[in-house]
Amino acid sequence: MASPVTLRLDKETRQRIARIARRRRLSTSQVIRAAIEAWVEREETTASPYEAMADLIGVVHGGNPSRSTEASRQFRELLKRRGKRS
């Protein structure tokens, strides 16, 4: 069950909330609860970094697909060449 909270607002903010409530045909309390819920969701992310980025993974196309696999081979060859110099 919801518990009451006392909130002090300046007159202008209270009037703005009342206008939004009338326009959306909601109570002032409903508008304030929705605003607080939206703020809390934005501030308190519960998703892991992977979950937050999951919809973006794999959407970029282009570039050399063998770049990462070739990098390890090239690095190994570089180390071998440097070893021969000594």
PDB file with one MODEL, atoms N, CA, C and O in Angstrom:
MODEL        1
ATOM      1  N   MET A   1       0.839  -1.181   0.000  1.00  0.00           N
ATOM      2  CA  MET A   1       0.000   0.000   0.000  1.00  0.00           C
ATOM      3  C   MET A   1       0.880   1.239   0.000  1.00  0.00           C
ATOM      4  O   MET A   1       1.924   1.262   0.652  1.00  0.00           O
ATOM      5  N   ALA A   2       0.469   2.256  -0.720  1.00  0.00           N
ATOM      6  CA  ALA A   2       1.218   3.506  -0.810  1.00  0.00           C
ATOM      7  C   ALA A   2       1.147   4.257   0.518  1.00  0.00           C
ATOM      8  O   ALA A   2       0.146   4.196   1.232  1.00  0.00           O
ATOM      9  N   SER A   3       2.216   4.955   0.827  1.00  0.00           N
ATOM     10  CA  SER A   3       2.219   5.756   2.048  1.00  0.00           C
ATOM     11  C   SER A   3       2.295   7.229   1.671  1.00  0.00           C
ATOM     12  O   SER A   3       2.926   7.582   0.674  1.00  0.00           O
ATOM     13  N   PRO A   4       1.665   8.083   2.448  1.00  0.00           N
ATOM     14  CA  PRO A   4       1.643   9.505   2.121  1.00  0.00           C
ATOM     15  C   PRO A   4       3.002  10.169   2.337  1.00  0.00           C
ATOM     16  O   PRO A   4       3.768   9.791   3.224  1.00  0.00           O
ATOM     17  N   VAL A   5       3.275  11.170   1.500  1.00  0.00           N
ATOM     18  CA  VAL A   5       4.506  11.957   1.600  1.00  0.00           C
ATOM     19  C   VAL A   5       4.103  13.422   1.513  1.00  0.00           C
ATOM     20  O   VAL A   5       3.281  13.795   0.676  1.00  0.00           O
ATOM     21  N   THR A   6       4.666  14.234   2.355  1.00  0.00           N
ATOM     22  CA  THR A   6       4.396  15.667   2.302  1.00  0.00           C
ATOM     23  C   THR A   6       5.418  16.306   1.380  1.00  0.00           C
ATOM     24  O   THR A   6       6.620  16.067   1.504  1.00  0.00           O
ATOM     25  N   LEU A   7       4.932  17.118   0.457  1.00  0.00           N
ATOM     26  CA  LEU A   7       5.792  17.753  -0.529  1.00  0.00           C
ATOM     27  C   LEU A   7       5.406  19.218  -0.649  1.00  0.00           C
ATOM     28  O   LEU A   7       4.241  19.543  -0.877  1.00  0.00           O
ATOM     29  N   ARG A   8       6.373  20.088  -0.498  1.00  0.00           N
ATOM     30  CA  ARG A   8       6.098  21.523  -0.613  1.00  0.00           C
ATOM     31  C   ARG A   8       6.545  22.005  -1.993  1.00  0.00           C
ATOM     32  O   ARG A   8       7.693  21.807  -2.392  1.00  0.00           O
ATOM     33  N   LEU A   9       5.620  22.638  -2.714  1.00  0.00           N
ATOM     34  CA  LEU A   9       5.900  23.150  -4.043  1.00  0.00           C
ATOM     35  C   LEU A   9       5.596  24.634  -4.097  1.00  0.00           C
ATOM     36  O   LEU A   9       4.702  25.124  -3.407  1.00  0.00           O
ATOM     37  N   ASP A  10       6.350  25.343  -4.924  1.00  0.00           N
ATOM     38  CA  ASP A  10       6.023  26.758  -5.114  1.00  0.00           C
ATOM     39  C   ASP A  10       4.735  26.849  -5.950  1.00  0.00           C
ATOM     40  O   ASP A  10       4.339  25.885  -6.606  1.00  0.00           O
ATOM     41  N   LYS A  11       4.108  27.997  -5.912  1.00  0.00           N
ATOM     42  CA  LYS A  11       2.806  28.186  -6.539  1.00  0.00           C
ATOM     43  C   LYS A  11       2.857  27.901  -8.045  1.00  0.00           C
ATOM     44  O   LYS A  11       1.961  27.248  -8.580  1.00  0.00           O
ATOM     45  N   GLU A  12       3.873  28.374  -8.711  1.00  0.00           N
ATOM     46  CA  GLU A  12       3.980  28.194 -10.169  1.00  0.00           C
ATOM     47  C   GLU A  12       4.087  26.713 -10.547  1.00  0.00           C
ATOM     48  O   GLU A  12       3.427  26.251 -11.478  1.00  0.00           O
ATOM     49  N   THR A  13       4.916  25.985  -9.820  1.00  0.00           N
ATOM     50  CA  THR A  13       5.068  24.550 -10.108  1.00  0.00           C
ATOM     51  C   THR A  13       3.760  23.822  -9.857  1.00  0.00           C
ATOM     52  O   THR A  13       3.360  22.969 -10.649  1.00  0.00           O
ATOM     53  N   ARG A  14       3.105  24.147  -8.780  1.00  0.00           N
ATOM     54  CA  ARG A  14       1.815  23.521  -8.450  1.00  0.00           C
ATOM     55  C   ARG A  14       0.793  23.778  -9.559  1.00  0.00           C
ATOM     56  O   ARG A  14       0.042  22.876  -9.931  1.00  0.00           O
ATOM     57  N   GLN A  15       0.761  25.001 -10.085  1.00  0.00           N
ATOM     58  CA  GLN A  15      -0.168  25.340 -11.161  1.00  0.00           C
ATOM     59  C   GLN A  15       0.178  24.589 -12.452  1.00  0.00           C
ATOM     60  O   GLN A  15      -0.711  24.133 -13.172  1.00  0.00           O
ATOM     61  N   ARG A  16       1.451  24.468 -12.728  1.00  0.00           N
ATOM     62  CA  ARG A  16       1.876  23.739 -13.935  1.00  0.00           C
ATOM     63  C   ARG A  16       1.468  22.272 -13.841  1.00  0.00           C
ATOM     64  O   ARG A  16       0.985  21.691 -14.813  1.00  0.00           O
ATOM     65  N   ILE A  17       1.662  21.685 -12.678  1.00  0.00           N
ATOM     66  CA  ILE A  17       1.259  20.285 -12.481  1.00  0.00           C
ATOM     67  C   ILE A  17      -0.248  20.141 -12.617  1.00  0.00           C
ATOM     68  O   ILE A  17      -0.730  19.175 -13.209  1.00  0.00           O
ATOM     69  N   ALA A  18      -0.990  21.091 -12.076  1.00  0.00           N
ATOM     70  CA  ALA A  18      -2.458  21.053 -12.165  1.00  0.00           C
ATOM     71  C   ALA A  18      -2.906  21.141 -13.623  1.00  0.00           C
ATOM     72  O   ALA A  18      -3.848  20.453 -14.018  1.00  0.00           O
ATOM     73  N   ARG A  19      -2.241  21.983 -14.435  1.00  0.00           N
ATOM     74  CA  ARG A  19      -2.594  22.085 -15.855  1.00  0.00           C
ATOM     75  C   ARG A  19      -2.339  20.769 -16.581  1.00  0.00           C
ATOM     76  O   ARG A  19      -3.159  20.323 -17.383  1.00  0.00           O
ATOM     77  N   ILE A  20      -1.200  20.155 -16.295  1.00  0.00           N
ATOM     78  CA  ILE A  20      -0.884  18.861 -16.916  1.00  0.00           C
ATOM     79  C   ILE A  20      -1.919  17.822 -16.502  1.00  0.00           C
ATOM     80  O   ILE A  20      -2.389  17.044 -17.332  1.00  0.00           O
ATOM     81  N   ALA A  21      -2.271  17.808 -15.232  1.00  0.00           N
ATOM     82  CA  ALA A  21      -3.248  16.836 -14.722  1.00  0.00           C
ATOM     83  C   ALA A  21      -4.602  17.021 -15.415  1.00  0.00           C
ATOM     84  O   ALA A  21      -5.235  16.041 -15.806  1.00  0.00           O
ATOM     85  N   ARG A  22      -5.043  18.259 -15.566  1.00  0.00           N
ATOM     86  CA  ARG A  22      -6.321  18.508 -16.240  1.00  0.00           C
ATOM     87  C   ARG A  22      -6.263  18.072 -17.703  1.00  0.00           C
ATOM     88  O   ARG A  22      -7.186  17.435 -18.210  1.00  0.00           O
ATOM     89  N   ARG A  23      -5.173  18.420 -18.367  1.00  0.00           N
ATOM     90  CA  ARG A  23      -5.015  18.081 -19.783  1.00  0.00           C
ATOM     91  C   ARG A  23      -5.021  16.565 -20.003  1.00  0.00           C
ATOM     92  O   ARG A  23      -5.575  16.075 -20.987  1.00  0.00           O
ATOM     93  N   ARG A  24      -4.408  15.841 -19.089  1.00  0.00           N
ATOM     94  CA  ARG A  24      -4.338  14.375 -19.209  1.00  0.00           C
ATOM     95  C   ARG A  24      -5.472  13.654 -18.490  1.00  0.00           C
ATOM     96  O   ARG A  24      -5.572  12.428 -18.531  1.00  0.00           O
ATOM     97  N   ARG A  25      -6.315  14.429 -17.838  1.00  0.00           N
ATOM     98  CA  ARG A  25      -7.448  13.880 -17.080  1.00  0.00           C
ATOM     99  C   ARG A  25      -6.972  12.899 -16.007  1.00  0.00           C
ATOM    100  O   ARG A  25      -7.471  11.781 -15.882  1.00  0.00           O
ATOM    101  N   LEU A  26      -6.003  13.362 -15.254  1.00  0.00           N
ATOM    102  CA  LEU A  26      -5.444  12.598 -14.139  1.00  0.00           C
ATOM    103  C   LEU A  26      -5.505  13.460 -12.891  1.00  0.00           C
ATOM    104  O   LEU A  26      -5.720  14.670 -12.970  1.00  0.00           O
ATOM    105  N   SER A  27      -5.319  12.839 -11.751  1.00  0.00           N
ATOM    106  CA  SER A  27      -5.220  13.622 -10.519  1.00  0.00           C
ATOM    107  C   SER A  27      -3.805  14.198 -10.425  1.00  0.00           C
ATOM    108  O   SER A  27      -2.870  13.712 -11.061  1.00  0.00           O
ATOM    109  N   THR A  28      -3.682  15.230  -9.625  1.00  0.00           N
ATOM    110  CA  THR A  28      -2.368  15.822  -9.396  1.00  0.00           C
ATOM    111  C   THR A  28      -1.418  14.787  -8.808  1.00  0.00           C
ATOM    112  O   THR A  28      -0.244  14.736  -9.176  1.00  0.00           O
ATOM    113  N   SER A  29      -1.921  13.972  -7.902  1.00  0.00           N
ATOM    114  CA  SER A  29      -1.088  12.928  -7.291  1.00  0.00           C
ATOM    115  C   SER A  29      -0.578  11.939  -8.330  1.00  0.00           C
ATOM    116  O   SER A  29       0.573  11.507  -8.264  1.00  0.00           O
ATOM    117  N   GLN A  30      -1.428  11.578  -9.291  1.00  0.00           N
ATOM    118  CA  GLN A  30      -0.998  10.650 -10.335  1.00  0.00           C
ATOM    119  C   GLN A  30       0.124  11.249 -11.183  1.00  0.00           C
ATOM    120  O   GLN A  30       1.083  10.560 -11.529  1.00  0.00           O
ATOM    121  N   VAL A  31      -0.001  12.512 -11.508  1.00  0.00           N
ATOM    122  CA  VAL A  31       1.034  13.192 -12.304  1.00  0.00           C
ATOM    123  C   VAL A  31       2.347  13.226 -11.527  1.00  0.00           C
ATOM    124  O   VAL A  31       3.401  12.931 -12.089  1.00  0.00           O
ATOM    125  N   ILE A  32       2.299  13.576 -10.265  1.00  0.00           N
ATOM    126  CA  ILE A  32       3.510  13.644  -9.437  1.00  0.00           C
ATOM    127  C   ILE A  32       4.128  12.261  -9.287  1.00  0.00           C
ATOM    128  O   ILE A  32       5.347  12.119  -9.389  1.00  0.00           O
ATOM    129  N   ARG A  33       3.312  11.241  -9.048  1.00  0.00           N
ATOM    130  CA  ARG A  33       3.847   9.871  -8.938  1.00  0.00           C
ATOM    131  C   ARG A  33       4.532   9.443 -10.230  1.00  0.00           C
ATOM    132  O   ARG A  33       5.613   8.855 -10.196  1.00  0.00           O
ATOM    133  N   ALA A  34       3.902   9.738 -11.376  1.00  0.00           N
ATOM    134  CA  ALA A  34       4.484   9.369 -12.669  1.00  0.00           C
ATOM    135  C   ALA A  34       5.824  10.085 -12.881  1.00  0.00           C
ATOM    136  O   ALA A  34       6.782   9.490 -13.375  1.00  0.00           O
ATOM    137  N   ALA A  35       5.877  11.351 -12.506  1.00  0.00           N
ATOM    138  CA  ALA A  35       7.115  12.114 -12.668  1.00  0.00           C
ATOM    139  C   ALA A  35       8.230  11.553 -11.785  1.00  0.00           C
ATOM    140  O   ALA A  35       9.373  11.429 -12.226  1.00  0.00           O
ATOM    141  N   ILE A  36       7.899  11.220 -10.556  1.00  0.00           N
ATOM    142  CA  ILE A  36       8.892  10.656  -9.641  1.00  0.00           C
ATOM    143  C   ILE A  36       9.361   9.294 -10.138  1.00  0.00           C
ATOM    144  O   ILE A  36      10.555   8.997 -10.102  1.00  0.00           O
ATOM    145  N   GLU A  37       8.435   8.472 -10.598  1.00  0.00           N
ATOM    146  CA  GLU A  37       8.786   7.144 -11.122  1.00  0.00           C
ATOM    147  C   GLU A  37       9.723   7.263 -12.326  1.00  0.00           C
ATOM    148  O   GLU A  37      10.703   6.525 -12.426  1.00  0.00           O
ATOM    149  N   ALA A  38       9.423   8.192 -13.237  1.00  0.00           N
ATOM    150  CA  ALA A  38      10.283   8.391 -14.418  1.00  0.00           C
ATOM    151  C   ALA A  38      11.681   8.839 -13.992  1.00  0.00           C
ATOM    152  O   ALA A  38      12.676   8.380 -14.552  1.00  0.00           O
ATOM    153  N   TRP A  39      11.758   9.726 -13.010  1.00  0.00           N
ATOM    154  CA  TRP A  39      13.058  10.206 -12.529  1.00  0.00           C
ATOM    155  C   TRP A  39      13.853   9.076 -11.883  1.00  0.00           C
ATOM    156  O   TRP A  39      15.052   8.932 -12.122  1.00  0.00           O
ATOM    157  N   VAL A  40      13.177   8.280 -11.067  1.00  0.00           N
ATOM    158  CA  VAL A  40      13.842   7.164 -10.384  1.00  0.00           C
ATOM    159  C   VAL A  40      14.366   6.163 -11.413  1.00  0.00           C
ATOM    160  O   VAL A  40      15.494   5.686 -11.282  1.00  0.00           O
ATOM    161  N   GLU A  41      13.577   5.838 -12.424  1.00  0.00           N
ATOM    162  CA  GLU A  41      14.014   4.905 -13.468  1.00  0.00           C
ATOM    163  C   GLU A  41      15.253   5.421 -14.192  1.00  0.00           C
ATOM    164  O   GLU A  41      16.161   4.651 -14.504  1.00  0.00           O
ATOM    165  N   ARG A  42      15.288   6.709 -14.457  1.00  0.00           N
ATOM    166  CA  ARG A  42      16.428   7.309 -15.149  1.00  0.00           C
ATOM    167  C   ARG A  42      17.676   7.318 -14.266  1.00  0.00           C
ATOM    168  O   ARG A  42      18.782   7.075 -14.748  1.00  0.00           O
ATOM    169  N   GLU A  43      17.502   7.593 -13.002  1.00  0.00           N
ATOM    170  CA  GLU A  43      18.628   7.708 -12.079  1.00  0.00           C
ATOM    171  C   GLU A  43      19.163   6.369 -11.596  1.00  0.00           C
ATOM    172  O   GLU A  43      20.361   6.240 -11.345  1.00  0.00           O
ATOM    173  N   GLU A  44      18.308   5.386 -11.465  1.00  0.00           N
ATOM    174  CA  GLU A  44      18.693   4.111 -10.872  1.00  0.00           C
ATOM    175  C   GLU A  44      18.592   3.016 -11.926  1.00  0.00           C
ATOM    176  O   GLU A  44      17.590   2.306 -12.013  1.00  0.00           O
ATOM    177  N   THR A  45      19.636   2.894 -12.716  1.00  0.00           N
ATOM    178  CA  THR A  45      19.614   1.867 -13.748  1.00  0.00           C
ATOM    179  C   THR A  45      19.884   0.510 -13.110  1.00  0.00           C
ATOM    180  O   THR A  45      20.801   0.365 -12.301  1.00  0.00           O
ATOM    181  N   THR A  46      19.089  -0.468 -13.476  1.00  0.00           N
ATOM    182  CA  THR A  46      19.251  -1.809 -12.930  1.00  0.00           C
ATOM    183  C   THR A  46      19.847  -2.759 -13.959  1.00  0.00           C
ATOM    184  O   THR A  46      20.182  -3.899 -13.635  1.00  0.00           O
ATOM    185  N   ALA A  47      19.978  -2.298 -15.188  1.00  0.00           N
ATOM    186  CA  ALA A  47      20.490  -3.161 -16.249  1.00  0.00           C
ATOM    187  C   ALA A  47      22.013  -3.277 -16.155  1.00  0.00           C
ATOM    188  O   ALA A  47      22.707  -2.339 -15.763  1.00  0.00           O
ATOM    189  N   SER A  48      22.498  -4.441 -16.523  1.00  0.00           N
ATOM    190  CA  SER A  48      23.943  -4.620 -16.625  1.00  0.00           C
ATOM    191  C   SER A  48      24.411  -3.854 -17.857  1.00  0.00           C
ATOM    192  O   SER A  48      23.595  -3.513 -18.713  1.00  0.00           O
ATOM    193  N   PRO A  49      25.701  -3.578 -17.963  1.00  0.00           N
ATOM    194  CA  PRO A  49      26.190  -2.885 -19.166  1.00  0.00           C
ATOM    195  C   PRO A  49      25.809  -3.630 -20.449  1.00  0.00           C
ATOM    196  O   PRO A  49      25.486  -3.000 -21.456  1.00  0.00           O
ATOM    197  N   TYR A  50      25.845  -4.965 -20.419  1.00  0.00           N
ATOM    198  CA  TYR A  50      25.464  -5.730 -21.605  1.00  0.00           C
ATOM    199  C   TYR A  50      23.989  -5.510 -21.942  1.00  0.00           C
ATOM    200  O   TYR A  50      23.643  -5.291 -23.103  1.00  0.00           O
ATOM    201  N   GLU A  51      23.119  -5.569 -20.928  1.00  0.00           N
ATOM    202  CA  GLU A  51      21.688  -5.376 -21.175  1.00  0.00           C
ATOM    203  C   GLU A  51      21.401  -3.982 -21.716  1.00  0.00           C
ATOM    204  O   GLU A  51      20.526  -3.804 -22.563  1.00  0.00           O
ATOM    205  N   ALA A  52      22.143  -2.995 -21.222  1.00  0.00           N
ATOM    206  CA  ALA A  52      21.928  -1.632 -21.694  1.00  0.00           C
ATOM    207  C   ALA A  52      22.335  -1.457 -23.154  1.00  0.00           C
ATOM    208  O   ALA A  52      21.783  -0.607 -23.853  1.00  0.00           O
ATOM    209  N   MET A  53      23.299  -2.256 -23.620  1.00  0.00           N
ATOM    210  CA  MET A  53      23.812  -2.121 -24.982  1.00  0.00           C
ATOM    211  C   MET A  53      23.339  -3.235 -25.914  1.00  0.00           C
ATOM    212  O   MET A  53      23.682  -3.216 -27.096  1.00  0.00           O
ATOM    213  N   ALA A  54      22.579  -4.187 -25.434  1.00  0.00           N
ATOM    214  CA  ALA A  54      22.221  -5.372 -26.215  1.00  0.00           C
ATOM    215  C   ALA A  54      21.577  -5.033 -27.549  1.00  0.00           C
ATOM    216  O   ALA A  54      21.839  -5.704 -28.547  1.00  0.00           O
ATOM    217  N   ASP A  55      20.736  -4.001 -27.585  1.00  0.00           N
ATOM    218  CA  ASP A  55      20.073  -3.668 -28.841  1.00  0.00           C
ATOM    219  C   ASP A  55      21.020  -3.022 -29.853  1.00  0.00           C
ATOM    220  O   ASP A  55      20.665  -2.887 -31.023  1.00  0.00           O
ATOM    221  N   LEU A  56      22.210  -2.625 -29.426  1.00  0.00           N
ATOM    222  CA  LEU A  56      23.178  -2.006 -30.332  1.00  0.00           C
ATOM    223  C   LEU A  56      24.238  -2.974 -30.836  1.00  0.00           C
ATOM    224  O   LEU A  56      24.897  -2.706 -31.841  1.00  0.00           O
ATOM    225  N   ILE A  57      24.405  -4.080 -30.156  1.00  0.00           N
ATOM    226  CA  ILE A  57      25.457  -5.028 -30.511  1.00  0.00           C
ATOM    227  C   ILE A  57      25.138  -5.680 -31.842  1.00  0.00           C
ATOM    228  O   ILE A  57      24.057  -6.233 -32.048  1.00  0.00           O
ATOM    229  N   GLY A  58      26.116  -5.599 -32.747  1.00  0.00           N
ATOM    230  CA  GLY A  58      25.969  -6.232 -34.047  1.00  0.00           C
ATOM    231  C   GLY A  58      25.262  -5.392 -35.090  1.00  0.00           C
ATOM    232  O   GLY A  58      24.983  -5.894 -36.179  1.00  0.00           O
ATOM    233  N   VAL A  59      24.962  -4.136 -34.807  1.00  0.00           N
ATOM    234  CA  VAL A  59      24.254  -3.326 -35.785  1.00  0.00           C
ATOM    235  C   VAL A  59      25.185  -2.517 -36.679  1.00  0.00           C
ATOM    236  O   VAL A  59      24.740  -1.954 -37.679  1.00  0.00           O
ATOM    237  N   VAL A  60      26.465  -2.451 -36.338  1.00  0.00           N
ATOM    238  CA  VAL A  60      27.416  -1.699 -37.149  1.00  0.00           C
ATOM    239  C   VAL A  60      28.061  -2.650 -38.140  1.00  0.00           C
ATOM    240  O   VAL A  60      28.569  -3.707 -37.765  1.00  0.00           O
ATOM    241  N   HIS A  61      28.036  -2.272 -39.387  1.00  0.00           N
ATOM    242  CA  HIS A  61      28.617  -3.101 -40.435  1.00  0.00           C
ATOM    243  C   HIS A  61      29.708  -2.304 -41.142  1.00  0.00           C
ATOM    244  O   HIS A  61      29.649  -1.076 -41.206  1.00  0.00           O
ATOM    245  N   GLY A  62      30.682  -2.997 -41.662  1.00  0.00           N
ATOM    246  CA  GLY A  62      31.734  -2.333 -42.407  1.00  0.00           C
ATOM    247  C   GLY A  62      33.082  -2.588 -41.776  1.00  0.00           C
ATOM    248  O   GLY A  62      33.184  -3.205 -40.715  1.00  0.00           O
ATOM    249  N   GLY A  63      34.092  -2.118 -42.426  1.00  0.00           N
ATOM    250  CA  GLY A  63      35.437  -2.323 -41.923  1.00  0.00           C
ATOM    251  C   GLY A  63      35.958  -3.695 -42.308  1.00  0.00           C
ATOM    252  O   GLY A  63      35.261  -4.478 -42.951  1.00  0.00           O
ATOM    253  N   ASN A  64      37.155  -3.971 -41.919  1.00  0.00           N
ATOM    254  CA  ASN A  64      37.815  -5.225 -42.240  1.00  0.00           C
ATOM    255  C   ASN A  64      37.447  -6.271 -41.189  1.00  0.00           C
ATOM    256  O   ASN A  64      37.869  -6.150 -40.040  1.00  0.00           O
ATOM    257  N   PRO A  65      36.667  -7.299 -41.554  1.00  0.00           N
ATOM    258  CA  PRO A  65      36.230  -8.277 -40.555  1.00  0.00           C
ATOM    259  C   PRO A  65      37.366  -9.124 -40.000  1.00  0.00           C
ATOM    260  O   PRO A  65      37.227  -9.701 -38.921  1.00  0.00           O
ATOM    261  N   SER A  66      38.486  -9.210 -40.711  1.00  0.00           N
ATOM    262  CA  SER A  66      39.596 -10.030 -40.218  1.00  0.00           C
ATOM    263  C   SER A  66      40.580  -9.222 -39.383  1.00  0.00           C
ATOM    264  O   SER A  66      41.619  -9.733 -38.966  1.00  0.00           O
ATOM    265  N   ARG A  67      40.247  -7.963 -39.142  1.00  0.00           N
ATOM    266  CA  ARG A  67      41.165  -7.088 -38.424  1.00  0.00           C
ATOM    267  C   ARG A  67      41.574  -7.653 -37.060  1.00  0.00           C
ATOM    268  O   ARG A  67      42.761  -7.667 -36.734  1.00  0.00           O
ATOM    269  N   SER A  68      40.623  -8.110 -36.271  1.00  0.00           N
ATOM    270  CA  SER A  68      40.965  -8.585 -34.932  1.00  0.00           C
ATOM    271  C   SER A  68      41.709  -9.910 -34.973  1.00  0.00           C
ATOM    272  O   SER A  68      42.612 -10.125 -34.165  1.00  0.00           O
ATOM    273  N   THR A  69      41.361 -10.792 -35.880  1.00  0.00           N
ATOM    274  CA  THR A  69      42.076 -12.076 -35.953  1.00  0.00           C
ATOM    275  C   THR A  69      43.460 -11.888 -36.532  1.00  0.00           C
ATOM    276  O   THR A  69      44.390 -12.594 -36.141  1.00  0.00           O
ATOM    277  N   GLU A  70      43.621 -10.958 -37.452  1.00  0.00           N
ATOM    278  CA  GLU A  70      44.926 -10.696 -38.051  1.00  0.00           C
ATOM    279  C   GLU A  70      45.854  -9.966 -37.079  1.00  0.00           C
ATOM    280  O   GLU A  70      47.074 -10.111 -37.156  1.00  0.00           O
ATOM    281  N   ALA A  71      45.283  -9.191 -36.177  1.00  0.00           N
ATOM    282  CA  ALA A  71      46.101  -8.395 -35.255  1.00  0.00           C
ATOM    283  C   ALA A  71      46.983  -9.288 -34.398  1.00  0.00           C
ATOM    284  O   ALA A  71      48.152  -8.967 -34.181  1.00  0.00           O
ATOM    285  N   SER A  72      46.456 -10.392 -33.909  1.00  0.00           N
ATOM    286  CA  SER A  72      47.274 -11.258 -33.050  1.00  0.00           C
ATOM    287  C   SER A  72      48.410 -11.886 -33.846  1.00  0.00           C
ATOM    288  O   SER A  72      49.523 -12.019 -33.338  1.00  0.00           O
ATOM    289  N   ARG A  73      48.137 -12.272 -35.091  1.00  0.00           N
ATOM    290  CA  ARG A  73      49.187 -12.851 -35.930  1.00  0.00           C
ATOM    291  C   ARG A  73      50.270 -11.815 -36.225  1.00  0.00           C
ATOM    292  O   ARG A  73      51.460 -12.116 -36.141  1.00  0.00           O
ATOM    293  N   GLN A  74      49.859 -10.604 -36.568  1.00  0.00           N
ATOM    294  CA  GLN A  74      50.813  -9.539 -36.868  1.00  0.00           C
ATOM    295  C   GLN A  74      51.655  -9.195 -35.645  1.00  0.00           C
ATOM    296  O   GLN A  74      52.855  -8.952 -35.769  1.00  0.00           O
ATOM    297  N   PHE A  75      51.045  -9.173 -34.479  1.00  0.00           N
ATOM    298  CA  PHE A  75      51.773  -8.875 -33.250  1.00  0.00           C
ATOM    299  C   PHE A  75      52.812  -9.953 -32.961  1.00  0.00           C
ATOM    300  O   PHE A  75      53.939  -9.649 -32.569  1.00  0.00           O
ATOM    301  N   ARG A  76      52.434 -11.201 -33.154  1.00  0.00           N
ATOM    302  CA  ARG A  76      53.369 -12.312 -32.960  1.00  0.00           C
ATOM    303  C   ARG A  76      54.571 -12.173 -33.891  1.00  0.00           C
ATOM    304  O   ARG A  76      55.711 -12.353 -33.463  1.00  0.00           O
ATOM    305  N   GLU A  77      54.322 -11.852 -35.168  1.00  0.00           N
ATOM    306  CA  GLU A  77      55.408 -11.690 -36.133  1.00  0.00           C
ATOM    307  C   GLU A  77      56.310 -10.520 -35.764  1.00  0.00           C
ATOM    308  O   GLU A  77      57.528 -10.599 -35.924  1.00  0.00           O
ATOM    309  N   LEU A  78      55.724  -9.445 -35.277  1.00  0.00           N
ATOM    310  CA  LEU A  78      56.504  -8.284 -34.848  1.00  0.00           C
ATOM    311  C   LEU A  78      57.435  -8.662 -33.706  1.00  0.00           C
ATOM    312  O   LEU A  78      58.606  -8.282 -33.707  1.00  0.00           O
ATOM    313  N   LEU A  79      56.923  -9.404 -32.735  1.00  0.00           N
ATOM    314  CA  LEU A  79      57.757  -9.832 -31.607  1.00  0.00           C
ATOM    315  C   LEU A  79      58.879 -10.754 -32.074  1.00  0.00           C
ATOM    316  O   LEU A  79      59.993 -10.676 -31.555  1.00  0.00           O
ATOM    317  N   LYS A  80      58.609 -11.616 -33.032  1.00  0.00           N
ATOM    318  CA  LYS A  80      59.647 -12.507 -33.560  1.00  0.00           C
ATOM    319  C   LYS A  80      60.741 -11.698 -34.248  1.00  0.00           C
ATOM    320  O   LYS A  80      61.927 -11.965 -34.056  1.00  0.00           O
ATOM    321  N   ARG A  81      60.345 -10.709 -35.051  1.00  0.00           N
ATOM    322  CA  ARG A  81      61.341  -9.863 -35.746  1.00  0.00           C
ATOM    323  C   ARG A  81      62.194  -9.095 -34.748  1.00  0.00           C
ATOM    324  O   ARG A  81      63.406  -8.977 -34.926  1.00  0.00           O
ATOM    325  N   ARG A  82      61.561  -8.570 -33.692  1.00  0.00           N
ATOM    326  CA  ARG A  82      62.329  -7.831 -32.682  1.00  0.00           C
ATOM    327  C   ARG A  82      63.274  -8.744 -31.941  1.00  0.00           C
ATOM    328  O   ARG A  82      64.367  -8.325 -31.561  1.00  0.00           O
ATOM    329  N   GLY A  83      62.875  -9.980 -31.728  1.00  0.00           N
ATOM    330  CA  GLY A  83      63.732 -10.956 -31.045  1.00  0.00           C
ATOM    331  C   GLY A  83      64.963 -11.289 -31.864  1.00  0.00           C
ATOM    332  O   GLY A  83      66.019 -11.551 -31.288  1.00  0.00           O
ATOM    333  N   LYS A  84      64.868 -11.289 -33.180  1.00  0.00           N
ATOM    334  CA  LYS A  84      65.993 -11.613 -34.058  1.00  0.00           C
ATOM    335  C   LYS A  84      67.016 -10.486 -34.109  1.00  0.00           C
ATOM    336  O   LYS A  84      68.182 -10.734 -34.416  1.00  0.00           O
ATOM    337  N   ARG A  85      66.609  -9.264 -33.819  1.00  0.00           N
ATOM    338  CA  ARG A  85      67.522  -8.114 -33.852  1.00  0.00           C
ATOM    339  C   ARG A  85      68.576  -8.195 -32.743  1.00  0.00           C
ATOM    340  O   ARG A  85      69.695  -7.721 -32.941  1.00  0.00           O
ATOM    341  N   SER A  86      68.268  -8.758 -31.628  1.00  0.00           N
ATOM    342  CA  SER A  86      69.177  -8.742 -30.484  1.00  0.00           C
ATOM    343  C   SER A  86      70.405  -9.528 -30.715  1.00  0.00           C
ATOM    344  O   SER A  86      71.263  -9.604 -29.835  1.00  0.00           O
TER     345      SER A  86
ENDMDL
END
